[in-house]
Amino acid sequence: MRHDIQPNERAFSTKEVAEEVGIATTTVRRYGQLLEQNGYEFFKDGDRRIFVRSDVEVLKKIRDSELPKEDKIKEIVEEQQELLAGYESRELALSDTYDGTDLQDSDQMKEMFRFLASELAASREMNVQLKNDMDELKTTVSRLKQDHHVISSGVGNFSQKTHTKMDKMMQQQKEQYDELLRQEQEKSEYLQKELQEMREEQKKVWRSQSEFNERLEHSVKHSRGTLGKIMSLFKK
């Protein structure tokens, strides 16, 4: 169990660690999983990791290491285990050195109270961070809902405008088609009327020509009869 927390130790969220170390939050979680799989101990609130300054420095070492990540992580875990073993040895030595009456010593009591105060401060800061994370999550969810509403409204408006434009274009095309059809019908009727008038005019010309031919033929016959009578007079 870890005993290396410092007085007034600050707790960091995953997001804060990612920003300070300069890596993605997913990378922070991945490094945390690899560290735990190799025996590294984090402070925990249930299943949630609580990062302290020493953990942030560990992540920076992993980030900057030229060794393969797995080798560097194993090296860091060994260092932590040695450090924690030193704390445990010191605690055992203290428990052997002091008896029950020594707990009344004012310096030791002050140290205990400082430790408890630091634990309480870390817990309060963690609670504040949890509240901030929840507020940020609520804000993000609210923004996503609003964006979804805006997108849905935009799609609906676009679809409505598209249908309206298509209906208007179809109506315009129908009107243009009807107008062209009307014009063609008028042209056809006009041509038929012109053709009929030309036929009537041709018939009139034919009748006039026929009447003229008849008069001409009658005149020719009459002229021949008169000329015959004159010729018969000369013969006598």
Buried (B, 14 or more C-beta within 10 A) or exposed (E): EBEBBEEEBBBBBBBBBBEBBEBEBEBBBEBBEBBBEBEBBBBEEEEEBBBBBBBBEBBBBBBEBEEEEEEBBBBBBEEBEEBBEEEEEEEEEEEEEEEEEEEEEEEEEEEEEEBEEBEEBBEEBBEEBBEEEEEEEEEEEEEEEEEEEEEEEEEEEEEEEEEEEEEEEEEEEEEEEEEEEEEEEEEEEEEEEEEEEEEEEEEEEEEEEEEEEEEEEEEEEEEEEEEEEEEEEEEE
